């Protein structure tokens, strides 16, 4: 009996990828030049083949385990691409135009996936340096991400669901547009006064979605680099960046599937209505209740983010034989980190800036002293304060104070000594001030180990 109810279960997932690429690169330096030099050119082609295969033992396929009736699954797709890049050095070593270069790149991809097909992406970026001390740079790009083999063909496995029914009398007048929900529920044969008859969870499936389309993104950056000649060894950069991803692939819950179906003006032809069925047997005690669900990745989400990255580094010698100092700092100011993942309200947004693991400001600093074979370095990491895990920055008032951690600052101290060119000893202290993780976090923004010490060596042969 034990052997029957508890036999070994075996399954395997095999992923295969084949890639072939060819390209030609060169310049027009020998026969045509712009004031800044020859035009650079790259053209090429690429072919990729992706395969996935999921295999499971016959005992599981027959439904004797909890994963009742899980079946083998496989899928594949290929993509053919052509691409090119052009670099135009308009000016170089000229008054108020020490450098002006513009690059453009483009790629056309033809996917065997019917829902993706042919897609075109492109980007342009440039750098302008009026004098050797300062440069300005920027970029703009349109890109796509086709669904990967896991998104499309991950194995289908059983699951259970208990969604809130948007057509229930208590829910019918809710949602971003109650009149749309009401009309769609009635069109689906749900009468006035309907009460959800379900008293327990229902079965269903979860897995990949072979009908996924590509994600699309738009990004642009602008910034500058400062390297003043009167301060050798100093470099500073500042860059503003902005990203937006639409038609993003994300997993949806059963509640989001149900509300997304009935809150859509495109009922019943939207991407959610086909993911569930209702019991249409009038003699059943669960008549008109949900009786099956399937969830998995769906194209519906949108993400927006913008911020400013900054970095500075200064390396300079001390007087006499006192060695060299290197100071650095780099970090990010996060302006926006917004997710639009409401299937029923495409205009709803959730900004995560200031929430757990998304500080508004974070930076690293370091100060190193090198003298002969000895290097001493102090490193630190700082983050601005954040709300506790699970608290939305839009409405933190429903939680008892204090509802967020203070800012965080940790320090490390490292020593290294080169005994010879081939042998280096290292030792130091991590988390010098014995900082602890934030409340409700296991190991963020630092390990729960606390202060620790290390000693080691590196040898070259």
C-alpha positions, 0 to 999 in steps of 0.5 A: 500500500505504501508503495502504491500511494507513495511511488517516486515521481519523475519529471524533467524540463529540457530547454534548447537554444541554437544561435547562428550569426554573421556580420560585416563591420568596417569604416569608410576611413580609406575612401570617405571621411566626415570632419570627425573621421570615417563612417562606421558601419555594421550589418548582419543577420541572426537565426535563433531556434528555441525549444522546450520539452516537459516530460512526466512519468506515466503514474502522474499522467494517470492522475494518481498524485495531487498533480492530477493528470499533468501531461507532457508538453513541448513547444518551440519557435524560431526567429530570423533577424537582420540588423545594422548600425551606423556611426557618424563622426560629424566633428572632432578636434575643432573649436567648440566641437571637440567631438560630435558623434551620432549612432543609429541602430535598427533590427527587424525580427521575424518570429514564427509565433503568430501573435508576434510576427515581424517586429522592428526596433531602433535606437539613436544615441549621440555624444557632443563634447564642445571642449575636452572638459565636458561632454553631453550625451543622450539616447532614444530607443524603441524596443520589444521583448518577445515572450520567452519559452517559459512564458509560452510553454511552461508546463500546465499543472492543476491549481485551485481558485476562489475568485470574487464574482464581479456579477454577484449582487454585492459586486455588480455596482463596483469596479471602475465603470459599474455600468459596463460591468452591469451590461456585460454580466447581463449579456452573459446571462447573469440575472439581477439579484444573482448570488455567487453559489460557490462555497469552496475553491474550484479546480483549474490549471496554471501554466504558459500561454502560447497566445502571448504577444510581445512587450514594447518599451520606449526609453530615453536618457540624457546626461553629461560627463565632467572631466576638468583639465585643471583637476586631473583624476576627477570624473563626474557623471549625471544621467536622467533616464525614463523607461516605459513598458507597455503590453507587459507580460504579467501573471494575473490572479483569478480575481483579476481575470474575472473583473478584467473580463466583465469590466472591459468594453470589449466583452466577451472578446478580451483576453480574460473571458476565455480563461474561465467557464461558468456552470450552465446546468440549471439543475446544479446547485452551483448554477451560473457559478464559476466551474473552471479557471486557467491563469498564467501570463497575460499581456496587460501590464504597464510599467513606468520608471524615471530617475537620475543616476550620479557618480563622481570619482577623484584619484590624486597623489598625496605629497611626498611618498604618502601614497594615493587617495581615491574617493568615489560616490555613486547612486540613484535618485528614483523619481517614479517607479509605477506599475499599472496592473489593474486589469479592470482599471487601466488608468489605476497606478501604484507608485512604489517609490518610498516603499519597501526595497524601493528607496527614493535615494540610495548611494555607495561611497568609498575612500581608499588609500594606497601606499606601496603594497598596502591598500586600506579602503572604507566602503559604505552604503546609504538608503533613504527611509522606506515604509514597511513591507506591505504598506502602500505609500499612497495610503499608509494611514491605516497602519499604526505608527511608526510604519516605516524604517529610518534611513540606513547606513552601513560601513565596511573596512578592508585591508589588502597587502601584496606580499609579492606580485603573486600573493596578496593577503586580505582582511577586514570587517563587514557591517562595521557598526553592526546594522540589522535588517529592516523590520519585516525583512529577513535580509534587506538591506543587509544580511541578518548575520550582523558584524562579520570578519574575514581573512584570506589570500589570493595567489597567482601562478 
